[in-house]
Amino acid sequence: MSFFLIWIKAIFIIALVFPHYSETGFEPAEPHSFPKCAKYISQPSTCQNNMDPVCASNGKTYSTMCEFCSDLFRTGGAIAFRHYGECPSA
């Protein structure tokens, strides 16, 4: 009986301590956060042709994040990220 209680205490302590020392803990995942365009600042014209559509506030669907970020830099922030995926057709 004593061995069983020790295991229950150990599991309870691990369950309490783990979130404090784990990398993410119980933080909620970022839902579709704004894309990180900083990595495209140094090379805005070298976009790959991998199809991963992004919808912007101007209603335009960009085929890649790189193209969206390049246009964002070119317009001086006149457009904004709306969501991942294609924009709905009007």
ZADOTI-415213 format. One record per residue (C-alpha): residue number from 1; residue in one letter; x, y, z. Coordinates in pm, 1 decimal. Last residue first. Layout:
N
<rec><pos>NUM</pos><code>A</code><c1>X</c1><c2>Y</c2><c3>Z</c3></rec>
...
//
This chain:
90
<rec><pos>90</pos><code>A</code><c1>-1677.5</c1><c2>3816.3</c2><c3>-5516.3</c3></rec>
<rec><pos>89</pos><code>S</code><c1>-1442.3</c1><c2>3522.0</c2><c3>-5495.4</c3></rec>
<rec><pos>88</pos><code>P</code><c1>-1339.4</c1><c2>3423.4</c2><c3>-5144.9</c3></rec>
<rec><pos>87</pos><code>C</code><c1>-971.2</c1><c2>3482.9</c2><c3>-5081.9</c3></rec>
<rec><pos>86</pos><code>E</code><c1>-753.0</c1><c2>3174.2</c2><c3>-5104.3</c3></rec>
<rec><pos>85</pos><code>G</code><c1>-586.4</c1><c2>3023.7</c2><c3>-4801.0</c3></rec>
<rec><pos>84</pos><code>Y</code><c1>-432.8</c1><c2>3176.3</c2><c3>-4489.5</c3></rec>
<rec><pos>83</pos><code>H</code><c1>-617.0</c1><c2>3477.3</c2><c3>-4357.0</c3></rec>
<rec><pos>82</pos><code>R</code><c1>-654.9</c1><c2>3856.6</c2><c3>-4377.5</c3></rec>
<rec><pos>81</pos><code>F</code><c1>-299.0</c1><c2>3992.0</c2><c3>-4380.2</c3></rec>
<rec><pos>80</pos><code>A</code><c1>-290.4</c1><c2>4365.6</c2><c3>-4438.4</c3></rec>
<rec><pos>79</pos><code>I</code><c1>-232.8</c1><c2>4593.9</c2><c3>-4732.7</c3></rec>
<rec><pos>78</pos><code>A</code><c1>-102.5</c1><c2>4952.6</c2><c3>-4733.4</c3></rec>
<rec><pos>77</pos><code>G</code><c1>203.8</c1><c2>4844.7</c2><c3>-4533.4</c3></rec>
<rec><pos>76</pos><code>G</code><c1>457.2</c1><c2>5040.1</c2><c3>-4736.8</c3></rec>
<rec><pos>75</pos><code>T</code><c1>317.3</c1><c2>4920.5</c2><c3>-5068.6</c3></rec>
<rec><pos>74</pos><code>R</code><c1>642.6</c1><c2>4747.7</c2><c3>-5170.5</c3></rec>
<rec><pos>73</pos><code>F</code><c1>693.8</c1><c2>4597.8</c2><c3>-4824.6</c3></rec>
<rec><pos>72</pos><code>L</code><c1>344.0</c1><c2>4442.9</c2><c3>-4820.8</c3></rec>
<rec><pos>71</pos><code>D</code><c1>387.6</c1><c2>4335.4</c2><c3>-5182.8</c3></rec>
<rec><pos>70</pos><code>S</code><c1>705.2</c1><c2>4148.6</c2><c3>-5090.1</c3></rec>
<rec><pos>69</pos><code>C</code><c1>533.9</c1><c2>4003.6</c2><c3>-4782.8</c3></rec>
<rec><pos>68</pos><code>F</code><c1>244.3</c1><c2>3870.5</c2><c3>-4991.6</c3></rec>
<rec><pos>67</pos><code>E</code><c1>480.7</c1><c2>3727.4</c2><c3>-5253.7</c3></rec>
<rec><pos>66</pos><code>C</code><c1>688.1</c1><c2>3557.8</c2><c3>-4982.6</c3></rec>
<rec><pos>65</pos><code>M</code><c1>376.9</c1><c2>3414.7</c2><c3>-4817.5</c3></rec>
<rec><pos>64</pos><code>T</code><c1>299.4</c1><c2>3236.8</c2><c3>-5141.0</c3></rec>
<rec><pos>63</pos><code>S</code><c1>32.3</c1><c2>3232.4</c2><c3>-5415.0</c3></rec>
<rec><pos>62</pos><code>Y</code><c1>-107.0</c1><c2>3571.4</c2><c3>-5315.1</c3></rec>
<rec><pos>61</pos><code>T</code><c1>-485.2</c1><c2>3595.4</c2><c3>-5322.7</c3></rec>
<rec><pos>60</pos><code>K</code><c1>-604.2</c1><c2>3951.6</c2><c3>-5369.5</c3></rec>
<rec><pos>59</pos><code>G</code><c1>-900.8</c1><c2>4087.5</c2><c3>-5177.4</c3></rec>
<rec><pos>58</pos><code>N</code><c1>-714.0</c1><c2>4404.9</c2><c3>-5078.6</c3></rec>
<rec><pos>57</pos><code>S</code><c1>-712.5</c1><c2>4283.9</c2><c3>-4718.0</c3></rec>
<rec><pos>56</pos><code>A</code><c1>-484.5</c1><c2>3996.5</c2><c3>-4812.6</c3></rec>
<rec><pos>55</pos><code>C</code><c1>-549.5</c1><c2>3624.9</c2><c3>-4864.2</c3></rec>
<rec><pos>54</pos><code>V</code><c1>-253.7</c1><c2>3385.1</c2><c3>-4857.1</c3></rec>
<rec><pos>53</pos><code>P</code><c1>-207.7</c1><c2>3083.5</c2><c3>-5081.2</c3></rec>
<rec><pos>52</pos><code>D</code><c1>62.3</c1><c2>2817.0</c2><c3>-5028.2</c3></rec>
<rec><pos>51</pos><code>M</code><c1>174.8</c1><c2>2710.0</c2><c3>-5376.7</c3></rec>
<rec><pos>50</pos><code>N</code><c1>552.1</c1><c2>2668.2</c2><c3>-5374.4</c3></rec>
<rec><pos>49</pos><code>N</code><c1>692.2</c1><c2>2888.8</c2><c3>-5652.2</c3></rec>
<rec><pos>48</pos><code>Q</code><c1>982.6</c1><c2>3025.0</c2><c3>-5447.5</c3></rec>
<rec><pos>47</pos><code>C</code><c1>1024.1</c1><c2>3397.1</c2><c3>-5389.9</c3></rec>
<rec><pos>46</pos><code>T</code><c1>1358.8</c1><c2>3564.2</c2><c3>-5457.0</c3></rec>
<rec><pos>45</pos><code>S</code><c1>1249.6</c1><c2>3926.7</c2><c3>-5499.9</c3></rec>
<rec><pos>44</pos><code>P</code><c1>1208.4</c1><c2>4018.9</c2><c3>-5133.7</c3></rec>
<rec><pos>43</pos><code>Q</code><c1>1552.1</c1><c2>3896.2</c2><c3>-5027.2</c3></rec>
<rec><pos>42</pos><code>S</code><c1>1666.1</c1><c2>4092.6</c2><c3>-4720.1</c3></rec>
<rec><pos>41</pos><code>I</code><c1>1315.1</c1><c2>4176.2</c2><c3>-4604.1</c3></rec>
<rec><pos>40</pos><code>Y</code><c1>1178.7</c1><c2>3822.6</c2><c3>-4655.1</c3></rec>
<rec><pos>39</pos><code>K</code><c1>1275.5</c1><c2>3687.8</c2><c3>-4310.5</c3></rec>
<rec><pos>38</pos><code>A</code><c1>1096.6</c1><c2>3979.4</c2><c3>-4145.7</c3></rec>
<rec><pos>37</pos><code>C</code><c1>762.4</c1><c2>3879.7</c2><c3>-4298.0</c3></rec>
<rec><pos>36</pos><code>K</code><c1>640.0</c1><c2>3670.4</c2><c3>-4004.7</c3></rec>
<rec><pos>35</pos><code>P</code><c1>279.6</c1><c2>3597.0</c2><c3>-4091.0</c3></rec>
<rec><pos>34</pos><code>F</code><c1>8.0</c1><c2>3729.2</c2><c3>-3863.2</c3></rec>
<rec><pos>33</pos><code>S</code><c1>-123.6</c1><c2>3452.9</c2><c3>-3641.2</c3></rec>
<rec><pos>32</pos><code>H</code><c1>-345.9</c1><c2>3175.5</c2><c3>-3758.2</c3></rec>
<rec><pos>31</pos><code>P</code><c1>-443.6</c1><c2>3065.3</c2><c3>-3407.4</c3></rec>
<rec><pos>30</pos><code>E</code><c1>-150.3</c1><c2>3092.9</c2><c3>-3172.5</c3></rec>
<rec><pos>29</pos><code>A</code><c1>-153.5</c1><c2>2778.4</c2><c3>-2960.8</c3></rec>
<rec><pos>28</pos><code>P</code><c1>-274.1</c1><c2>2819.8</c2><c3>-2605.7</c3></rec>
<rec><pos>27</pos><code>E</code><c1>-0.8</c1><c2>2813.1</c2><c3>-2345.6</c3></rec>
<rec><pos>26</pos><code>F</code><c1>-18.0</c1><c2>2502.3</c2><c3>-2130.1</c3></rec>
<rec><pos>25</pos><code>G</code><c1>351.9</c1><c2>2460.2</c2><c3>-2092.4</c3></rec>
<rec><pos>24</pos><code>T</code><c1>534.0</c1><c2>2558.9</c2><c3>-2406.5</c3></rec>
<rec><pos>23</pos><code>E</code><c1>891.4</c1><c2>2459.1</c2><c3>-2329.0</c3></rec>
<rec><pos>22</pos><code>S</code><c1>817.4</c1><c2>2242.3</c2><c3>-2029.1</c3></rec>
<rec><pos>21</pos><code>Y</code><c1>948.5</c1><c2>2351.1</c2><c3>-1691.1</c3></rec>
<rec><pos>20</pos><code>H</code><c1>644.5</c1><c2>2514.3</c2><c3>-1538.2</c3></rec>
<rec><pos>19</pos><code>P</code><c1>398.5</c1><c2>2282.2</c2><c3>-1711.5</c3></rec>
<rec><pos>18</pos><code>F</code><c1>581.5</c1><c2>1974.0</c2><c3>-1574.4</c3></rec>
<rec><pos>17</pos><code>V</code><c1>575.6</c1><c2>2071.9</c2><c3>-1205.0</c3></rec>
<rec><pos>16</pos><code>L</code><c1>212.7</c1><c2>1998.2</c2><c3>-1117.6</c3></rec>
<rec><pos>15</pos><code>A</code><c1>181.5</c1><c2>1675.1</c2><c3>-1317.2</c3></rec>
<rec><pos>14</pos><code>I</code><c1>522.6</c1><c2>1561.4</c2><c3>-1191.2</c3></rec>
<rec><pos>13</pos><code>I</code><c1>411.2</c1><c2>1622.0</c2><c3>-832.9</c3></rec>
<rec><pos>12</pos><code>F</code><c1>89.3</c1><c2>1423.3</c2><c3>-883.1</c3></rec>
<rec><pos>11</pos><code>I</code><c1>275.3</c1><c2>1137.3</c2><c3>-1051.4</c3></rec>
<rec><pos>10</pos><code>A</code><c1>522.2</c1><c2>1120.4</c2><c3>-762.4</c3></rec>
<rec><pos>9</pos><code>K</code><c1>244.0</c1><c2>1134.4</c2><c3>-501.9</c3></rec>
<rec><pos>8</pos><code>I</code><c1>52.5</c1><c2>852.2</c2><c3>-674.1</c3></rec>
<rec><pos>7</pos><code>W</code><c1>371.7</c1><c2>645.6</c2><c3>-698.4</c3></rec>
<rec><pos>6</pos><code>I</code><c1>446.7</c1><c2>695.4</c2><c3>-327.7</c3></rec>
<rec><pos>5</pos><code>L</code><c1>90.3</c1><c2>596.9</c2><c3>-238.8</c3></rec>
<rec><pos>4</pos><code>F</code><c1>122.7</c1><c2>268.8</c2><c3>-431.8</c3></rec>
<rec><pos>3</pos><code>F</code><c1>451.0</c1><c2>180.1</c2><c3>-257.9</c3></rec>
<rec><pos>2</pos><code>S</code><c1>284.5</c1><c2>237.8</c2><c3>82.3</c3></rec>
<rec><pos>1</pos><code>M</code><c1>0.0</c1><c2>0.0</c2><c3>0.0</c3></rec>
//
